[in-house]
């Protein structure tokens, strides 16, 4: 049985601590993670790299993350301090496939990545063979 490849993720977040924690967590789950803290940096990363999924904060210092989703050719996940139906609709209109309201559980982000890419990260909680 062939292993499902891990996702190449572009993570865009201007909060340094949040960027660090999410990046480390996604890497520990087996994904390759590229990071940016602004729309300008994210566009540079997108121009130079192939990714499978974009995970972006909606409120960034130079522009709204909405612009990234609209211009990105891969599925995108929005992260936002805004919650509720209006925030989810805004994300959907911008082109995001999923909206995660902060704070969210890491498992919710991992599940969204799995659903959008088909990647199945290794589970550190299971050690046996079937």
N, C-alpha and C positions, 0 to 999 in steps of 0.2 A: 504494500500500500504506500503510495507516494505521499510525502509530507506536503501539507498545504503551505505555500510560501507566506512569510510574514509580510506585513504591509510596510511600505515606505510612506511615512507620515510627515507632513509639514505642519508643525505646531507653531501657531502665532499667538503670542501673549505678551503684553507689556509689563505685567507684574513679574518681577524677577524670581520671586519665591515660587509662585504658581508655575511659571515656565520650567523651573528646575525640578520641582516635584513631579509634575506631569510627564516631563521628558524622561526622567529616571524611571518612573513607573511604567511607561510605555516600552522603554528599552528592556526593562526586567521581564516584561511580558513577551519579549522576543521581536519587537518591531524595530525598524530602523527609523530614527527620528531626526529630522532636520528642524532647526528652530529659527525664529525671527521674532522681533519685538515691535515691528511696525509694518505697515502695508508696503512701504518702499523696500525694506529688507526682504519681505516675503516675495515680492515680485522678482527681485534679484535671484532668490533661491529657486523660484519656479522657472526662471529663464535658463538656469544652469543645471537643473536636476529634474529627473522624472520622479513623480510621486504617485501614490495610489489614492491618498485621501488627504484633504485639508481639514485641520482642526483649528478654528480661529475664534478669538475673542471678538465680540462685535464692536467694542469701544477701544480704539487704538489711538495713540498720540497724534498720528499724522492724518489719518482718514478712518472711515468706518470699515470694519471687516466685511460689511456687505459687498463692498467693491471687489474684494478678493473672490468671494463665492461666485459673483456674476461673471468674472473673467477667468475663473479656474475651470479647466476641462475635466476635472475629476470630482467625485462626490465630496461634499463638504459637511462638516459638523460645526454648528455655532455653539459658542460658550458665552454666557451673558449673565450679568447680575440681575437682569430683568426676567421676571417669571410671568407665567400666565398665558392665556390664549393669544393676546395681542402680540406678545413677544415672539411666540412660536409662529404666528402668521407672518410677522415681519421677516423672520428668518427664512421661512418658506418662499416668500415673495422675492427675497434676495438670491435664492438659489440653493440655500442650505437644505440638505436632506434630513437633518436632525437638529433639534435645539436642546441644549442642556443648560438648565438654569443653575447658576452657582449659588451655594455650594452643591456639588453633585458627587455621587459615589463613583470611585474609580471604575468599578465594575460596569456602571452605565456607559462610560466612555469606551471601555474595552468591547462591550457588547455592540455599541454603535459601529465601531471600527470593523468588527467581525461581520456584521450584517451588510455593511457597504462594500467590503472588499473580499469577503469569503476567507479572510485570513483567520487561522485558528491558533492563537498563541499557546505556547506550551504552558501547562498548568504546573506550578511548583507544589501544589497541594496533592497531586497524585503521583505516586512513584512506582506503582505496579504495572504489570502488563496484563492485557486481556486474554 
